[in-house]
Amino acid sequence: MCRHLAYVGPEVALGRLLSDPEHSLVHQSWEPRRQVSGTVNADGFGVGWYAEGDPVPARYRRAGPVWSDLTFADLARVVRSEAALAAVRDATRPGADGEAAAAPFADGPWLFSHNGAIRDWPHSAAPLAVGLPPTELLQLAASTDSALVWALVLHRLRAGRDLGGALSEAVLELAAAAPGSRLNLLLTDGAAIAATAWGDSLWYLADAAAGRTVVASEPYDQDPRWCEVPDRTLLTATRTRVELTPLKETPLGDKECP
C-alpha cells in the first residue's frame, strides 16, 4: 500500500536518502520491488525532518505523485537534517482527503507512517475508535484507516508509552480486531526509530561506527549490510543500536491488565 523510510544519523541532504540512490523511495513510487500489495504509489507523498535545536519537525506533503513535484526535488537537494521520515502512498480506497491523508502524520515531536491496510475497514475498527476520547476522534487528520491507526498510536504516546510500546500495543489491538490486516508502522521522535513488520517488507541498515540507522520498506541500494526484519516483529533503533522483538498476537479477551 505504501513505501516508507526513516533515518537518524549525521546530517545529510534529504536527496541522499530519498531520491539519489539507485532504488530510492522516489523510484519505489513507480517501481517497488518488494511491495506485497499494489504496484504504484502515486496517491500522495510526504517527508518530515528535524532542524537543529527544534524538537518539532517540519513537513512537506502533497496529494499527487512524488515524481511530478519539482518543488520536492529542489527541497530534497538543499534541506539537510539528522533525522527524517518519508513515505509514498498507494491509497487503500479512493477518497477526497488529499494531502491530509499523506504520511507522515505528526504531533509534537513525533512523525508517523502506516504501510498497509486494516481489513474490513471501517467496520472492523469501529470498536477501537469508540475507545478513544471524543476529542481525539474529532481531530483525525483524514477519514482513512492510517489516520485511525495514528490516533491509536498517538493516544498511547500521550499516555507515556515509549515508541516501541505505543506501536506494539496498537498493532496487537488492531490485529485482534481485524485479522489479516497489514500493519507495518514507522515512528520517530528525531532521536530514535520504532517500526513493525506485520504483513509487508521491512529492512534496516545499521552503521554504528558512523552513528546512523536507516529503516525502510526495502533497500534503496546494494549495500550488503541491509538486513530484513522478520514478519511479526517490532524494531527499535537509535543511531548506534538496533533491537528486534517478536510480536505475539493476543486473542480478544486475553489481554493483560495494565
C-alpha positions as CSV (number, residue, x, y, z in Angstrom):
1,M,0.0,0.0,0.0
2,C,2.9,2.4,0.6
3,R,6.7,2.6,0.9
4,H,8.4,4.5,3.8
5,L,11.7,5.3,5.3
6,A,13.1,6.7,8.5
7,Y,16.7,7.9,9.2
8,V,18.7,9.0,12.3
9,G,22.4,9.9,12.0
10,P,24.8,12.6,10.9
11,E,23.4,15.5,9.0
12,V,22.6,14.6,5.4
13,A,20.8,16.2,2.5
14,L,17.3,14.6,2.1
15,G,18.0,13.8,-1.5
16,R,20.9,11.5,-0.4
17,L,18.2,9.4,1.3
18,L,15.1,9.8,-0.8
19,S,16.0,10.5,-4.4
20,D,19.7,9.9,-5.2
21,P,20.1,6.1,-4.5
22,E,19.5,3.8,-7.5
23,H,16.4,2.3,-5.9
24,S,15.4,5.3,-3.8
25,L,12.0,6.0,-2.2
26,V,11.2,8.2,-5.2
27,H,11.9,5.3,-7.6
28,Q,9.8,3.0,-5.4
29,S,6.9,5.2,-6.0
30,W,6.6,3.7,-9.5
31,E,8.7,0.5,-9.3
32,P,8.7,-1.1,-5.8
33,R,10.5,-4.4,-5.7
34,R,9.1,-6.0,-2.5
35,Q,5.7,-4.4,-2.0
36,V,3.1,-7.0,-1.1
37,S,0.0,-5.2,-2.2
38,G,-0.2,-2.6,-5.0
39,T,2.3,-1.6,-7.7
40,V,2.3,2.2,-8.0
41,N,2.5,4.6,-5.1
42,A,1.1,7.7,-6.8
43,D,-1.6,8.8,-4.3
44,G,0.4,11.3,-2.3
45,F,3.8,11.5,-0.6
46,G,5.4,13.4,2.3
47,V,8.6,14.0,4.2
48,G,9.2,15.3,7.7
49,W,12.5,16.4,9.1
50,Y,14.1,18.0,12.2
51,A,16.1,21.2,12.3
52,E,18.9,21.6,14.9
53,G,17.6,22.8,18.2
54,D,13.9,22.4,17.3
55,P,12.2,19.2,18.6
56,V,9.1,19.8,16.4
57,P,9.6,18.6,12.8
58,A,8.7,20.4,9.6
59,R,6.7,18.6,6.9
60,Y,6.2,18.8,3.2
61,R,3.2,16.7,1.8
62,R,1.3,16.6,-1.4
63,A,-1.6,14.7,-2.8
64,G,0.0,13.7,-6.2
65,P,2.9,11.5,-7.2
66,V,6.3,12.5,-5.9
67,W,8.0,12.1,-9.3
68,S,6.0,15.1,-10.7
69,D,6.8,17.5,-7.9
70,L,9.7,19.8,-8.9
71,T,9.5,21.7,-5.6
72,F,10.2,18.5,-3.8
73,A,13.3,17.8,-5.9
74,D,14.6,21.3,-5.0
75,L,13.8,20.8,-1.3
76,A,15.5,17.4,-1.2
77,R,18.6,18.8,-2.8
78,V,19.2,21.6,-0.3
79,V,17.4,20.6,3.0
80,R,19.7,18.8,5.5
81,S,18.8,17.0,8.7
82,E,20.0,14.5,11.2
83,A,16.6,12.7,11.3
84,A,13.7,12.3,8.8
85,L,10.7,10.2,7.9
86,A,9.2,10.0,4.4
87,A,6.6,8.0,2.6
88,V,4.9,7.5,-0.8
89,R,1.3,6.4,-0.8
90,D,-0.9,3.9,-2.6
91,A,-4.4,4.6,-1.2
92,T,-6.4,1.8,0.2
93,R,-9.6,3.3,-1.2
94,P,-10.4,6.4,-3.3
95,G,-11.2,9.4,-1.3
96,A,-11.1,13.2,-1.1
97,D,-8.7,13.6,1.8
98,G,-5.9,14.6,-0.5
99,E,-2.8,15.9,1.2
100,A,-4.2,15.3,4.7
101,A,-4.1,11.5,4.1
102,A,-0.4,11.5,3.1
103,A,2.2,10.5,5.6
104,P,4.0,11.5,7.7
105,F,1.3,12.3,10.3
106,A,2.7,14.5,13.0
107,D,2.1,15.7,16.5
108,G,4.6,17.4,18.8
109,P,8.0,15.7,18.3
110,W,6.6,12.6,16.5
111,L,6.4,11.6,12.9
112,F,4.4,8.5,11.8
113,S,3.6,6.4,8.8
114,H,1.5,3.3,8.1
115,N,2.2,0.9,5.3
116,G,-0.7,-1.5,4.9
117,A,-4.4,-1.6,5.3
118,I,-7.0,-2.5,8.0
119,R,-9.0,-5.4,6.8
120,D,-12.8,-4.9,6.5
121,W,-12.3,-1.2,7.1
122,P,-14.1,0.7,8.6
123,H,-16.4,-1.8,10.4
124,S,-13.7,-3.9,12.0
125,A,-12.0,-0.9,13.6
126,A,-15.2,0.7,14.9
127,P,-14.9,-0.8,18.4
128,L,-11.4,0.6,18.7
129,A,-12.4,4.0,17.6
130,V,-15.2,4.0,20.3
131,G,-12.5,3.5,22.9
132,L,-10.7,6.8,22.0
133,P,-11.7,10.1,23.7
134,P,-14.1,12.0,21.5
135,T,-11.8,15.0,21.2
136,E,-9.1,12.7,19.6
137,L,-11.7,11.2,17.2
138,L,-12.7,14.7,16.1
139,Q,-9.1,15.6,15.4
140,L,-8.4,12.7,13.0
141,A,-6.3,14.1,10.2
142,A,-8.3,12.2,7.5
143,S,-11.1,9.6,7.1
144,T,-8.6,6.8,6.3
145,D,-7.5,3.7,8.1
146,S,-4.0,5.1,8.5
147,A,-5.3,8.2,10.3
148,L,-7.1,6.0,12.8
149,V,-4.0,3.9,13.3
150,W,-2.1,7.1,14.0
151,A,-4.8,8.1,16.6
152,L,-4.4,4.8,18.4
153,V,-0.6,5.2,18.5
154,L,-0.7,8.8,19.5
155,H,-3.1,8.1,22.3
156,R,-0.5,5.7,23.8
157,L,2.3,8.2,23.3
158,R,0.4,10.9,25.1
159,A,-0.2,8.4,27.9
160,G,3.6,8.0,28.3
161,R,4.3,4.9,26.3
162,D,7.7,4.8,24.6
163,L,7.9,4.5,20.8
164,G,8.1,0.7,20.7
165,G,5.4,0.2,23.3
166,A,3.0,2.5,21.5
167,L,3.5,0.7,18.2
168,S,3.4,-2.8,19.5
169,E,0.2,-2.2,21.6
170,A,-1.6,-0.6,18.7
171,V,-0.6,-3.4,16.3
172,L,-1.7,-6.2,18.6
173,E,-5.0,-4.5,19.3
174,L,-5.7,-3.9,15.6
175,A,-4.6,-7.4,14.6
176,A,-7.0,-8.9,17.1
177,A,-9.9,-6.7,15.9
178,A,-9.2,-7.1,12.2
179,P,-7.3,-10.3,11.5
180,G,-5.4,-10.3,8.2
181,S,-4.6,-6.6,8.3
182,R,-1.2,-5.3,7.1
183,L,0.3,-3.2,9.9
184,N,3.8,-2.0,9.0
185,L,4.1,1.1,11.2
186,L,7.0,3.6,11.3
187,L,7.6,6.2,14.1
188,T,10.3,8.6,15.1
189,D,10.9,11.4,17.6
190,G,14.0,12.6,15.9
191,A,16.3,10.6,18.2
192,A,15.1,7.0,17.9
193,I,13.0,4.9,15.4
194,A,10.4,2.3,16.1
195,A,8.8,0.1,13.4
196,T,6.7,-3.0,13.0
197,A,6.9,-5.7,10.3
198,W,3.4,-7.1,10.0
199,G,2.3,-8.2,6.6
200,D,4.8,-6.4,4.4
201,S,8.5,-6.0,3.9
202,L,10.8,-4.1,6.3
203,W,14.6,-3.7,6.2
204,Y,17.2,-1.8,8.2
205,L,20.8,-0.6,7.5
206,A,22.8,-0.1,10.7
207,D,26.2,1.6,10.8
208,A,27.2,2.0,14.4
209,A,30.6,3.3,13.6
210,A,29.1,6.2,11.6
211,G,26.3,6.7,14.1
212,R,23.5,6.2,11.6
213,T,20.5,3.9,11.1
214,V,18.0,3.6,8.2
215,V,14.8,1.7,8.5
216,A,12.9,1.3,5.2
217,S,10.3,-0.8,3.4
218,E,13.0,-2.1,1.1
219,P,16.7,-1.4,0.5
220,Y,17.5,1.6,-1.6
221,D,20.9,0.4,-2.8
222,Q,23.1,-2.7,-3.0
223,D,24.9,-2.2,0.4
224,P,25.4,-5.8,1.8
225,R,24.7,-4.6,5.3
226,W,20.9,-4.3,4.7
227,C,19.1,-6.8,6.9
228,E,15.4,-7.9,6.6
229,V,13.2,-7.8,9.6
230,P,11.1,-10.9,10.1
231,D,7.4,-10.7,9.9
232,R,5.5,-10.1,13.2
233,T,8.5,-8.2,14.7
234,L,9.0,-4.9,16.5
235,L,12.2,-3.0,15.6
236,T,13.5,-0.2,17.9
237,A,16.7,1.7,16.9
238,T,18.9,4.6,17.7
239,R,22.0,5.8,15.8
240,T,24.1,3.0,17.3
241,R,21.7,0.2,18.2
242,V,19.0,-1.9,16.6
243,E,16.8,-4.3,18.6
244,L,14.3,-6.8,17.2
245,T,11.5,-8.2,19.4
246,P,8.9,-10.8,18.2
247,L,5.3,-9.7,18.4
248,K,2.8,-12.2,19.5
249,E,-0.9,-11.9,18.7
250,T,-3.2,-11.8,21.7
251,P,-6.7,-13.2,21.2
252,L,-9.5,-10.9,22.2
253,G,-10.4,-11.5,25.8
254,D,-6.9,-12.5,26.8
255,K,-5.4,-9.0,27.3
256,E,-3.4,-8.5,30.5
257,C,-4.5,-5.7,32.8
258,P,-2.3,-2.6,32.8
